[in-house]
Structure formats: structure tokens, C-alpha cells
Amino acid sequence: MSTTFGVKIPSTGKIEPIARRVGRGLGKVEVWFTNPLAEILDDKLDVIPIDNSHQGIYTIRDIKDKIKLNDKC
């Protein structure tokens, strides 16, 4: 299962994609930022699932934590 995550731009109301989560099978999941500026966003900032459910990711901090798990595998 995969999900694209975004953040809402206050001035326009547009949701800008910033990260992707992809299940690779056998319990393996990869998460990465699709927009390099996302790395500097506040950890408490809420993210919005664009094309699927949250799947346990609700904030920028959650994305960063999942990326760290990628690096350990």
C-alpha cells in the first residue's frame, strides 16, 4: 500500500506533496521526502494523506522517524 503525503499552504489552501510511503511487501516499508524543503519543516506540522489513509503518519516528525527506520534496514 502506498500513500503520498502533503502539507497545506496557508496562503493558497493548496496541498503540496512532500513525501511518499510505499509498502514493498513482506512487512517492508520505505518512506522518503519528495520535496527537499520538507526536511526543514517543523516536526509538529501536520501532514495530509493525499491518495490513501494516514497509515500511522500524522506529522513531519512521523515521516522523519520512518525515514530513519529505512536507513537501519
Secondary structure, DSSP 8 states (H G I E B T S, - for coil): -EEEEEEE-TTT--EEEEEEEEEEETTEEEEEESSGGGGGS-TT-B-EESSS--TT--BHHHHHHHHHHHHH-
